Amino acid sequence: MKLMRYMILLVLFSTSNLLFAQDGNWPKVNEMHAKKWQFMIEQAQLTEKEAQLVQPIFMEYEKNQWKQHAKNREFFKQMRNKDDNNGKPNYAELNDKYIEMEVVQAQQLKAYHLKLKKVLSPETLFKYYMAERDFKRKLLQDFPGQPGRGNRPR
């Protein structure tokens, strides 16, 4: 079940056909960043000054996350195209990559936290993290194709 959730998140954050334009720009990703940023400001109740201080940190983190997802997507795409062991994936390599991805994400999150900690009070930072969690939850609830989810009346 955890693997299924992880795969849904991976697909959600890495659907290249939907996110990348022909010229290499990421207009839908930029839209997603803007929606998330607006949600974060409102939910965490950031002041104008706090928002100005946090936005560059937020954008740097978001862009790093998307770059990492692109690398991960490419790896899994290559693994899918391999025909080792009679069509079976190399599970040892997949396991190592999975852990590597988790470590990289943890390192990025820690760096993000240390930067945010310098500009937000502990209470505001907690609200900020809860807003991020709520945004992800909302995004998954609204994800099309989920049984019993998406397009439901609010």
C-alpha positions in Angstrom: 0.0 0.0 0.0 2.9 2.4 0.8 4.4 1.6 -2.6 1.1 2.4 -4.3 0.9 5.8 -2.5 4.5 6.5 -3.4 3.9 5.6 -7.0 0.8 7.9 -7.1 2.8 10.7 -5.7 5.6 10.1 -8.1 3.2 10.0 -11.0 1.4 13.1 -9.7 4.7 15.1 -9.6 6.2 13.7 -12.7 3.6 13.5 -15.4 5.8 15.0 -18.0 3.3 15.0 -20.8 1.0 17.3 -18.8 3.6 19.5 -17.3 6.2 20.2 -19.9 5.6 22.4 -22.9 7.3 21.7 -26.3 9.8 24.5 -25.8 11.0 23.1 -22.5 9.2 25.6 -20.3 7.1 24.4 -17.4 4.0 26.6 -17.5 1.8 24.2 -15.6 4.4 23.7 -13.0 4.7 27.4 -12.6 0.9 27.6 -12.3 1.1 24.9 -9.6 3.8 26.9 -7.7 1.7 30.0 -7.9 -1.4 28.2 -6.6 0.6 26.5 -3.8 2.3 29.8 -2.8 -1.1 31.5 -2.6 -2.5 28.7 -0.6 0.5 28.8 1.7 0.2 32.5 2.3 -3.4 32.2 3.2 -3.3 29.1 5.3 -0.1 30.0 7.2 -1.4 33.6 7.6 1.9 35.0 6.5 2.3 38.8 6.8 3.4 40.7 3.7 6.9 41.0 5.1 7.1 37.2 5.9 5.8 36.4 2.4 8.5 38.5 0.8 11.2 36.8 2.9 9.8 33.2 2.4 8.9 33.3 -1.3 12.5 33.0 -2.7 13.2 30.1 -0.2 9.9 28.5 -1.2 10.6 28.8 -5.0 14.1 27.4 -4.6 12.9 24.4 -2.7 10.0 23.8 -5.1 12.3 24.0 -8.2 14.8 21.6 -6.5 12.0 19.2 -5.8 10.8 19.3 -9.4 14.3 18.8 -10.7 14.7 15.8 -8.4 11.4 14.3 -9.6 12.5 14.7 -13.2 15.7 12.8 -12.5 13.8 10.1 -10.7 11.2 9.9 -13.5 14.1 9.4 -16.0 15.6 6.7 -13.9 12.3 4.8 -13.6 11.7 5.2 -17.3 15.0 3.7 -18.1 14.4 0.8 -15.7 11.0 0.2 -17.3 12.7 0.0 -20.7 15.4 -2.5 -19.6 14.8 -6.1 -20.4 17.1 -7.7 -17.8 16.2 -11.0 -16.2 13.5 -12.0 -18.6 11.7 -8.7 -18.3 11.9 -8.4 -14.5 13.3 -5.2 -13.1 16.6 -5.1 -11.2 15.1 -4.9 -7.8 18.4 -4.3 -6.0 19.0 -1.2 -8.2 15.4 0.0 -7.7 15.7 -0.4 -3.9 19.0 1.5 -3.8 17.5 4.3 -6.0 14.4 4.5 -3.8 16.5 5.0 -0.6 18.8 7.5 -2.4 15.7 9.5 -3.4 14.4 9.5 0.1 17.8 10.7 1.4 18.0 13.4 -1.1 14.5 14.6 -0.3 15.3 14.6 3.4 18.5 16.6 2.8 16.6 19.1 0.7 13.9 19.3 3.4 16.4 19.9 6.1 18.1 22.7 4.2 14.6 24.2 3.5 13.8 24.1 7.2 17.0 25.7 8.3 16.4 28.6 5.9 12.8 29.0 6.9 13.7 28.9 10.6 15.8 32.0 10.1 12.9 34.1 8.8 9.7 32.7 10.6 8.8 32.3 14.2 8.4 28.8 15.4 4.6 29.2 15.5 4.4 30.6 12.0 6.7 28.0 10.7 4.5 25.2 12.2 1.5 26.8 10.5 3.5 27.0 7.3 4.3 23.3 7.4 0.7 22.4 8.2 -0.3 24.5 5.1 2.1 22.5 3.0 0.7 19.2 4.3 -2.9 20.4 3.7 -2.0 21.5 0.1 -0.6 18.0 -0.7 -3.7 16.4 0.9 -6.0 18.7 -1.1 -4.0 17.9 -4.3 -4.4 14.2 -3.8 -8.1 14.5 -3.0 -8.7 16.4 -6.2 -6.5 14.1 -8.3 -8.6 12.8 -11.2 -9.1 9.1 -11.6 -9.1 8.3 -7.9 -12.1 6.2 -6.9 -14.5 8.3 -4.9 -12.3 11.4 -5.3 -11.9 14.4 -7.6 -14.7 16.6 -8.9 -16.8 16.0 -5.8 -18.9 18.8 -4.5 -17.4 20.9 -1.8 
